[in-house]
Amino acid sequence: MVMKLRKMLKNERGLTLVELLAVIVILGIIAAIAVPSIGGIIDKTKEDAKVAEAIQIINAAKLAHASDSEITQWKHDADNSVTPAYGGLKEYLSNVDDVDYIVKYSNGIYTISGHDSAKVVNASYKNKKAVPESELLEVAK
């Protein structure tokens, strides 16, 4: 019995060309379905990162406001040469990609403008339009 199995296994030489082509076609179909899905996931992840960064910046502004309640506007770097003076958030943030933002505090509401997250919250926003914290938190859910 064992000898017959060994003889049969010796005669097997591998895959035929048709079998190999069938496997390649199946893999191609799977790749055609998977690649666009993965691209969408990557884009969504980048958008989520922009919103999370904006929320992190607003939280840093809250910390800065708690330290000095006189300042109600912040940039990445402090700018005391203009009126009103802008507080700096660099010391509260460790890693921020988009540094061209302005955070404002008025009537208990924090808004951020000039940040990439505005386009994620609403496609009709221009980059310089202010986005309130509540809208960022709604998108982050």
Wavefront OBJ file of the C-alpha trace (Angstrom):
o trace
v 0.000 0.000 0.000
v 2.730 2.420 0.959
v 4.629 1.524 -2.189
v 1.633 2.371 -4.370
v 1.327 5.793 -2.710
v 5.008 6.495 -3.246
v 4.709 5.551 -6.919
v 1.687 7.809 -7.352
v 3.453 10.727 -5.656
v 6.517 10.203 -7.838
v 4.396 10.521 -10.964
v 2.907 13.863 -9.825
v 5.025 16.590 -11.379
v 3.239 19.811 -10.266
v 0.653 22.225 -11.550
v -0.439 22.371 -15.152
v -0.424 25.650 -17.021
v -4.229 25.823 -16.916
v -4.288 25.392 -13.148
v -1.643 28.077 -12.750
v -3.594 30.487 -14.981
v -6.774 29.852 -12.993
v -4.979 30.758 -9.757
v -3.545 33.934 -11.313
v -6.965 35.011 -12.614
v -8.569 34.453 -9.208
v -5.835 36.481 -7.498
v -6.296 39.253 -10.075
v -10.028 39.432 -9.375
v -9.426 39.592 -5.632
v -6.831 42.362 -6.109
v -9.203 44.342 -8.351
v -11.812 44.289 -5.606
v -9.451 44.941 -2.680
v -7.289 47.813 -4.006
v -10.048 50.467 -4.291
v -11.352 49.503 -0.853
v -7.935 49.917 0.702
v -7.517 53.296 -1.026
v -10.766 54.505 0.546
v -9.678 53.311 3.964
v -6.377 55.173 3.655
v -8.137 58.425 2.637
v -10.589 58.139 5.530
v -7.726 57.554 7.957
v -5.946 60.704 6.748
v -9.129 62.742 7.205
v -9.619 61.341 10.707
v -6.031 62.293 11.549
v -6.653 65.906 10.449
v -9.746 66.170 12.635
v -7.937 64.593 15.592
v -5.084 67.059 15.160
v -7.501 70.006 15.169
v -9.137 68.704 18.352
v -5.689 68.310 19.909
v -4.860 71.924 18.983
v -8.103 73.190 20.542
v -7.382 71.202 23.707
v -3.941 72.835 23.837
v -5.655 76.238 23.508
v -7.872 75.335 26.461
v -4.775 74.579 28.526
v -3.181 77.848 27.428
v -6.376 79.748 28.269
v -6.413 78.167 31.721
v -2.835 79.382 32.217
v -3.509 82.927 30.984
v -7.166 83.893 30.566
v -6.255 87.280 29.053
v -5.215 85.696 25.758
v -8.124 84.548 23.584
v -6.319 83.864 20.280
v -3.487 81.452 19.600
v -1.141 80.502 16.795
v 1.514 77.810 16.761
v 4.137 80.417 17.653
v 3.352 83.394 19.880
v 3.047 86.713 18.037
v 3.090 89.758 20.290
v 3.942 92.187 17.473
v 0.314 92.502 16.334
v -2.807 93.601 18.167
v -4.445 91.558 19.579
v -1.479 89.495 20.695
v -1.515 85.814 19.825
v -0.485 83.271 22.394
v 1.689 80.375 21.327
v 0.686 76.727 21.502
v 4.004 75.154 20.525
v 4.860 74.345 24.140
v 1.542 72.485 24.550
v 1.825 70.450 21.337
v 4.457 67.831 20.618
v 3.790 66.863 17.005
v 1.599 68.919 14.678
v 1.837 68.776 10.879
v -0.278 71.825 9.978
v 1.078 74.881 11.825
v -0.813 77.597 9.904
v -3.834 77.662 12.197
v -5.472 80.247 14.435
v -7.561 79.235 17.442
v -10.011 81.762 18.888
v -12.036 81.706 22.077
v -15.230 83.741 22.272
v -18.343 83.303 24.426
v -17.280 79.864 25.618
v -16.706 78.541 22.077
v -13.339 77.579 20.623
v -12.910 77.774 16.839
v -9.993 76.887 14.619
v -9.281 78.400 11.209
v -6.590 77.895 8.614
v -6.381 74.181 9.369
v -6.858 71.263 6.962
v -9.679 69.888 9.110
v -12.101 72.539 7.776
v -12.291 70.706 4.444
v -13.026 67.428 6.211
v -15.834 68.866 8.332
v -17.563 70.414 5.356
v -16.321 70.302 1.775
v -17.752 73.785 1.107
v -15.540 75.373 3.791
v -12.592 77.364 2.580
v -9.328 76.713 4.383
v -9.486 80.063 6.193
v -13.026 79.612 7.564
v -13.347 78.995 11.290
v -14.657 75.613 12.411
v -16.170 75.323 15.895
v -15.054 72.576 18.246
v -18.548 71.079 18.333
v -18.472 70.328 14.585
v -15.049 68.708 14.883
v -16.274 66.503 17.699
v -19.359 65.544 15.670
v -17.177 64.427 12.739
v -14.834 62.551 15.083
v -17.636 60.283 16.360
l 1 2 3 4 5 6 7 8 9 10 11 12 13 14 15 16 17 18 19 20 21 22 23 24 25 26 27 28 29 30 31 32 33 34 35 36 37 38 39 40 41 42 43 44 45 46 47 48 49 50 51 52 53 54 55 56 57 58 59 60 61 62 63 64 65 66 67 68 69 70 71 72 73 74 75 76 77 78 79 80 81 82 83 84 85 86 87 88 89 90 91 92 93 94 95 96 97 98 99 100 101 102 103 104 105 106 107 108 109 110 111 112 113 114 115 116 117 118 119 120 121 122 123 124 125 126 127 128 129 130 131 132 133 134 135 136 137 138 139 140 141
